[in-house]
C-alpha cells in the first residue's frame, strides 16, 4: 500500500498506481508528488492537484495565498503569468524527478 500524508505521495509499487501528471507543467510525475491547493487551505480551498516539488515551490515563490485565491486559482491563469510560463517552457524537457534551487518569494 502507498504511504500518504497531507503533502506527499510516494507509491510503493508504481505498477499498481495510476500514472499522474503535474497540474502545472503536465509532465509525468516522478517518485515524489506534492499536492497543491489551487485555492489555499487557509482561504477555504479543498481541491488538491498533483504537482512536482519544483513546480510547487515555484508557484509559492511567486504568489502569496491572497494572489492564489483571487487571481491565480486556475492552471490557465498561472500559465498566463510571464514568469510561470517561462518556467514551464524551461522545465518541459527535464526528467520527472529533476530538482533545482528555487528563488525566494519577492
Protein Blocks (a to p, Z undefined) as FASTA:
>chain_A
ZZddfkbccdfblmlpccdddfklopacdfbdcdddfbafklopabdcdddfklmmmmmm
mpcfklmmmmmmcfklmmmpmklmmmmmmmmmpcfklccdddddZZ
